[in-house]
């Protein structure tokens, strides 16, 4: 697309990064990521206030993340059609007002509805903001710009468990949403001055049928999973919703494969290294992103901890995630993506099984080591999948590949939480059937083991991956046969 600029584009002195713009977008990303994770440790408090079971709060998490997944593909088109500044400011306003609505929710339905509105704002706010930063930054400074946009993804998940736990324990869970208000107001004021009105001169037409079918199919899938996870299964709703989801999503796939300019270019899945991220990587992400949700509930409902205690301890998981970041690329360069990926999957499964054996008597240092290890392999696994995804994608298809990858990541995260809640529901009868008893902690222990078993799917796919996959992007050079480790 040819991009036109209808307003002044802020640029840094001497061809550098527009720091104000980059930091503004980084702040918006911080809000979006924080809200995706902050609700988990507060779930029991929210549930008690709204009169529902704690595990039912998963629908508010799932609705938010899946709304992001459905709308991310159209965010770029909206920016090209209506202008980046207008779309970004509208998104911030929607996100901020929806945050107020979440804080004022009187039942689970209203909370879920306002979380959907938050997802609408987040889906436009972050991708459009990122796009504007990249377009307004000279190529020589792209690495610096991306560094600004990376820190929210590292810091927000570390802060979120503690913020959610402390606020819900010592103030009110409603404050976890109200903290967005001053941030949103500041973003609106600064955005009017800093965000350029970038738009396309002739935007591509929107694939309306592809969007409608995808949105309807994903919505039906979520409704079906939620109905299946009820204490008393709603058979009619489950059958109708899951049948509709299968039918509509099949139609969506056929539409996207046949369209000249599809909403999501599924033809990229023909590339083996990309497909392993889209399939096994999505399953891996679904399992791993469900862990903080399950841990927060397990610690509070199973072990009797406060939300503040649970939130602070879960930080160990994300600290491990951050600490290993500088080492992941050297690991892939030394051992290859396939070997590192297999290690991450197997170790993540082992950590899940370890969580199933945690009790109130487990020494805190041992628990912190377990959670930190889980965070380490979470980070390593995500990095391997993200690295191999684009290893063989041609530059001309990179935009479509990136959009589809972002969509599948959000879908995996949302469905993972929904499936984890379903496993907790199944945990009680399964635990009783195998003689584990009927304690409040048993359903969570079963859920951890079931999630570990789900990782068998990406494990098999990784085993079938070419040993040289991704070597072009990591610089890994396999040792020739017969060569000693100590000789070139």
HUGI-V557703 format. One record per helix or strand. SS is the DSSP state (hx for helix, st for strand). FROM is the first residue (numbers start at 1). LEN is the number of residues. Records with the same first field share a line. If there is no record, write none. Layout:
SS->FROM-LEN, FROM-LEN
This chain:
st->3-3, 198-3
hx->13-3, 19-19, 43-8, 54-29, 84-20, 108-28, 139-32, 175-20, 208-21, 235-24, 266-5, 272-31, 307-17, 325-11, 337-20, 364-26, 395-39, 442-13, 456-8, 471-4
